[in-house]
Amino acid sequence: MKNILPVISFLVLLIALVPSCRKSVVNKEDKFNDYLPLKVGAKYKYEYTVIYSYGASNGSIKKGECTWNFISMSVDTPFVYKVEQTFTGYYILWYNPDSVVHKDSTHIENEISTLNFTGLDNGKIDFSFDIPYWNHDNLTFERFIQSERTDTCFTFYRPFNRGCLRKNVGITSLDYTTGGNNVSRVQWVLIEGPTY
């Protein structure tokens, strides 16, 4: 009986400590949030603007709404999520021959392009998208951010390139400009989503 008492005391102490250890791990994980959830079948709707300019007063603007539809995920790593972007809105071309501004506009209905989100080994996501003149570009985001905030906003490369991510939602706004003599700018502002 004397030998069993220390064993029972040890077991009672162990049982008392296990829940407290488990609780501290859960609290730490609660702050480690997914700010860029990726899931096949997710749909988002954005206000979408693309501006391209070259020279002093020549360029174009595409403005309207687009829908993102996450249509597939690759089988092999790194996991690549393919997104079908469907755009409806207007394309306006402006140009200035002989110092007189001319404008041509076209209504666009259901124009389809492709975006990709690639999961990197370090927990980051590479976002690849189309942009005028350069054909495509890409940005890298932190996916998991240890934060109490619902929204996390950031700048990248240049002060006027900025965006916001929302916990368990994804990209709520993105404004990206690149170029020199030829300048391209693309903007997304979330209207709704994700829906499944």
N, C-alpha and C positions, 0 to 999 in steps of 0.2 A: 504494500500500500504506500509506503514511503517513496518508492521508486516511481510510482505512477502519478503522484501529485505534481512533480516538476513538468512532466510531459503534458498533463492537462492544462497547467498554467501557461505553458508555451503555446499550445493550440488556441487557447482563449485569446492570448495576446495577438497571435497571428491573424485570427478571424477579425479582431477589432481593427487591425491595421490595414487589411486588404481594402475595405470600402473607402477609407480615407485616401489611399494611394490612387485608387481608380478615379475618385472624384477630382483630384488635382490634374490628372491627365485629361479628363473630359473638359475641364475649364480651360486648359491650354488650347485644346483643339477647337473650342467654341470661337476663339479669336482668329483662327486660321481659316479664312473664308474663301470661297470660290467666286472670284470677281469676273470670270469669263467662262461660264459653264458652256460646254459643247455637247450637243445631243442631236442625233439624227431625228428628224421630224419637227424640230423647233422652227418657228416662223417669227420674223420680226418685220415691222413696217417702219420706214424712215423717211423723213424729208431728205431729199438728195439734191445736191448742187455740184456741178463740175464747171469750172471756169478755165479757159485757156486763152492766153494772150501772147501775141508776138508783134514786135514793132511798137510804134507809138500808139496806134489806135485800131489794131486788127485783132480779132479774136472770136471766141464763141462762148456761149453759156448753155448748159443743159440743166433744167430745173423741173422738179416734180416730186413724185413719190416712188420709192422702190420697196420691194418685198424681198427679204432674205428667206430662203427655204433651205435648211440643212438637209441635203439629199443623200449623202453617203459618208462613210468613214472607211479608210483603207484597212486592209486586214493586217498588213505588216507595219512594224514600227519604222520610223516615227509615224504616229497616227496622223493622217491628213483628212480633215473634214472638208468636203466639197460643198459649196454653197451656190445655189442658183439665185442670181439677183435679177429680178424683173422690174423694169423701169417704165413708168408712164408719166409723160409730161411734155415739155417743149424744148426744142433745140433752136437757139437763135445765133445766127452767124452775123457778125458785123465787120465791116471793112471800110477803108477810107481811101479809095483811089481819087486822086486830084482834089484832096481836101474836102470831099463831100462824103458824109457817112451814109452807107447803105446797110440795110438790115434785111435778112431773109430768115423766116421762121418756119419750122416744121413741127407738127404734132407727132409725138412718138407714142405708140401703144404697145405695151408688153415686149419691150426690147430686153433680150436675155443676155446676160454675161455671167462669168464664173469668178467666184472668190474662193480662197483657200485659207484655212486655219490649220497650222501644223504644230503639233505638240512637241516641244523640245525636251531634251533630257533634264534640264535644270528647272523644270516647272514653269517655264515661260512658253508663250504662244507666239508664233510667227504668223502675221496676217498679210496675205498677198492680194493685191487688188489692181484693177486697171486704172491708168491715169493718162491723159492725152500727151502726145509727143514722145514720152518715154515708154509707152505701151503698158508697163506695169511697174509697181513699186511694192515695198513691203515694210512693215513695222513690227517691232517685238514688244509684247506686253507681259507684265507679271500676271500670272493667273491666280495664284494664291497669295493673299495679302493679309498679314496679321494686323488686323485693325478693328476698332469698334465702329468705324464710320460705315454708313450705308453706301455713300458715293466716294470714290477716290479719283481725283483729277490730277493731271500731270501735263508736263510739256516735254517735247523731245526734239532733238537736233537744233531747233531754232525757237525763240520765245513765242512766235505766233503759231507754231504747230502744237496743238493741244488736243486733249480728249478727256473723257470721263468714263469710268467703269462703275457699274452698280452691282453690289453683292447679289449673287444668285440670279442676275439678269444678264449682264454683259455690257457691251458698248452702248452708252446712252448718247454720247456725242463724240465726233471726231472731225477735226479740221486740219488738213494737211496740205502744205504748199511746197513745191519744189521748182527749181529752175534758175535761169539767168536771163538771157535774151528771150527765151521761150519759157513762160511761167504757167504752171498748171496747179490748180487748186481743187481739192475734192472735200466735200463735207457730207456727213451723215448726222441727223438729229433724230433720236428715237421718238416715234409716235406711239407705238404699242408693241408689246412682246416681252418675253417669249410666249407664244401660244403653241399648243401641240395638237 
